[in-house]
Amino acid sequence: MAALHGFRMAFPTNLDQDAPDERTRPAETGWAYERIVIGGGTLLAVLLLWEAYGRSGLIDPLFISSPTRVAQAGFGLLQDNEFWNDLRVSGTEFLFGYGLAVAIAIPLGLAIGLSRRLQYMLSPFVDTLNAVPRVTLLPLIVIWSGIGIWSKVVVVFLGAVIPILINTQSGVKVSEARFIRLARSFSASRFKIFSSIILPGTVPFVFTGLKYGAGRALLGVVVGELYASTAGIGHMIAAAGNTFQTDLVFFGVLIFMLAGLIVVALLDRLEQRFERWRPDVH
């Protein structure tokens, strides 16, 4: 019992931690407000400058368009059922490929980080896939999977799985050895060490990999649909570019940009919940 009490004192759980200091909340609120004001003001200034430059006649609108023209083109697309089908196809490709990458990369990254022999076995393949641009595999993927949705799912998966896996593995590797030695001195089991020290310490690395992997996954959707597809937002962008519809191209880019921002924002919120779960080790 004394050893268990000592271990709990050294590695407190979320229930053992004090509540956040209320005095820090006004400062955090002020920083958030300042971030919104500065970021929003900068974005508004850029949009106004773009609109003024687009209307100045200094350059053909065919090449640069303007925010109002992009908004008008987007509003027209929202009335088109084909656009919603393209959005559904791209969303399905992203969710399937990214979800599969997360389901495989996180457990495998943890296993590789914990097992030196497994690392020796799989590192050559991981390093090879990390070094080879996934775009170069597109012709083979299309040959194997066709131009339907599954070829894009494979591209998305390959783009996301390596960053998530490598970051997860790195998080396990940088676990504090002194904390592990301290836990062992209290006769903590391997599972207890993993769940109380290694896994919580890996959380920031996992979410870094998830965010980076989400960007690579969206890139996979775009590249896959630009290369070979019959539907999707990337296909819409390619068709608009071939017909010099710059407004539609910008609107398609805007959709991917918003999708990336939404995914990162959701991951940030989820990471905050895990941060409260992590033990506060001093």
PyMOL commands that set and color helices and strands:
alter all, ss='L'
color gray80, all
select helices_A, chain A and resi 2-10+14-16+24-55+61-64+67-78+81-114+116-131+134-145+149-173+177-185+190-227+233-242+246-277
alter helices_A, ss='H'
color red, helices_A
deselect
rebuild
show_as cartoon
